[in-house]
Amino acid sequence: MRGTPLKKTIFLLSALLTVFAIASQSQTATVETRNASKPPAQARTFFPHNWVRGYTDFSVAPSHNEPDLGRCAFPQPASAGGMASLCTAYGRYLLSGYVELQPFGRTPARHFFLFFEPKFSFGRNIPQLTYTASMLPIAYERSIGVGFQLPKNFELRATQHQVDWLGRYSKSLGTADLHTNGPYGLYATFGVRWSFGGYGHQGASSPY
């Protein structure tokens, strides 16, 4: 894209986002006004409303845009076999999701929740050599952890992340194989998350 069309596109997207943000704030204020006179519903002690919540997502990467999972060298050495190389860990399809479990509705335990974020990668491609529609399994990436809700839409989170290679990627794939342990590898983190605009809290069982 040339400079002028790109600037126009960015300006248009910014304007639309601003309009949506203002509309969302107005809608939230209206709902809160309507519900101000209603007494808050008492949550159940175990398995309150929306104690399981999340989303699923399926994405397709067009040719020449395949995700690089960091397993195969690029460009591949000539000894790898060119188009016949077995190291083709460049994804075409991504299947992912996110699930939160918050089983307690009362007592301070209601602020604890568990979360699970899986992602599966499929494909068989080598950039600049071969592009296919194959759904050959490549990797299973996941994050799992525990969180605690704080006031003002803050959360404390402890997360553990790891990757398992699937199918033929569980063994060596020749001279193009970098033998890595997957995207970002194995790690654990402790962090703080802040949500705004109501994101992530519509389904919470019991807010502060």
N, C-alpha and C positions, 0 to 999 in steps of 0.2 A: 504494500500500500504506500502511496505517496504521502508526504508530510501533511498536506492540507486535509485530505479525507480522514487520516488518522486522528488529527486534532478535532475534526468535527464529530467523529465517532466517540472519542473520549468525552467531549463536551456533552453530547447527547446522553450517554450513559450516566454521567455525573448528574445531569438534570433529572433523569428518571429516578435515580436512586434517592435524590433529595425529595422528590414528590412522594415516593413510596414511604420514606421515613416520616414525613410530615403526616401523611394519611394514617400510618400505623400509630403514631402518637395520639392523633385525634380519636381513632377508634378505641384505643386502650382507655383513654380518659372517659369516653362515653360509657363503656362497659363498666368501669369502676364506679361511675356515678349511679348507674342503674342498680348495681349490686350493693351500694353503700347501706341501704336500709334493710338488707337481708342479713340475718345472723349467719356467721360462718358455720358450715356443716362440720360435724364432728367426725374425724377420720376413724376408721377401724384400727384396732391395735395391730392386727396382722393382715398383710396383703390388702392395703387400702386401694382406692381407685387409682388406676394407672401406675401400679407398682412395677409393672414391666412396660418399658417404652423404648423406642429406638427407631431405626430406619434401615432400609436396604438400598443398594445402589448397583446398577450394572452399566458399565461404560465400554465403549468400543473406540480404539485408537485407529484413525485412518492411516493408510500407508505413508511411510516416511515420517511418522510421528510416534512410533512404538516406544513404550516405556523401557528404558534400559535398567535391568535389575542388577547390574554390576557383576554378573557372573562370567561373561564372555569378553575377551579382548576385542578392541576395535581400534584400528583395522585388524582383522585376524591374520595371523602369519600364514604364509603360503603352505606350510606343512599341515595346516588344519583341514585342507581339502576343498577350500572354496565353497561352492554351493552345496557340496556334499558334507560339509562340516556338521558335526553333531551338536555343537555349542550354538544354540539358536534362542537363547533366553532373552528375547525381545518381545514383550507382550503385545497381544492384539486385543484381548478382553480382560476386564477387571471386574470381579464380583466382590463387593464389600458390604459392610454393614456396621451398625453400632447398636448395642443393647445395654440398657441400664436396669438394674434390679434394686428396688428400694422397698423391702418387705415389711418394714415397721411403720406404723402410722401414728404412734404416740410415744411419749417419753423422749429423752434426748437421743435414743437410738434411731429415731425417725430421720435424723440428718445424715446417717450413714447410707452409702449405696455402693454397689459393685458395678463395674462396667467391663464390657468385652467388645473388642473391635477387630474383627477378622477381615482379611483381604486375600482373595485367590487370584493368581495370574495365570493366563492361558495364552498360548501362541507358539509360532515357529517361524521366526524371521531372522534375517541377517541383513543389517543396513547396507544398501548399495549392491547387494548380491541377490537376495531372494525375499519376496514378500508373499505370504500365504494367508488364507482364512482359517488355518488350522486352530483347533482348540486344545492342542497338546498341553497337559498340565505342566506348569513350571514351578510355582512356589505357593506356599501357604504362610502368610505373614499375619501376625496377631499381636495385639496389645491387650493386657488384662490388668485390672487393678481395683483399688478401693478408694472411695472418696468420702469427704465429709463436707456438708454444706455449712457455710458461714453467712453472717448477715451481709446485706448489700450485694447479693448475688456473687459472692466469692466462694470458691471451693478449694479445699486441700485435696491433692491427688497423689497417690503412689502408683506408679505404672511399671509393669515389666513387659518387655518386648522381645520377640524372637521370631525366627524364620525357619521353616522346614522346606527343603527342596523336595519336589515331587517327581515321581516317575524316574526317567533316566538321569535326571539331575542329582539323584542321590549317589551317583558315582562319577568318576573322572570322565571327561568328555574330550580328551585329546589336548593338543598343544594350545588351542585357543581358550582353554578352561583356566580361569584365574583362581579357582577354588576358594572363592569368597564365601562368607557365611550369610549372605543375603542383604537386602536393603537395610542399612543401619545396623545390621547384626543383632547380637544379644546385648541388651542393656536394661538398666532400671533407673527410674528418675523419681524425684519428689518435687512437686510443683504446686503453683497456685493458678487457678483459672478465674477470670472475671467475665461474666456474661452480661450483656446489655441489650436493651430493647425487648426484653421478655424472652430472648432466645434461651432454649434449654430448660426453662422453668415452667412451661405451660402444664407439664404432666407431673410436677413434683407433688408428692403426697401431702406435705405439710410445710408451708413456707414459714420463715421467721416472722 
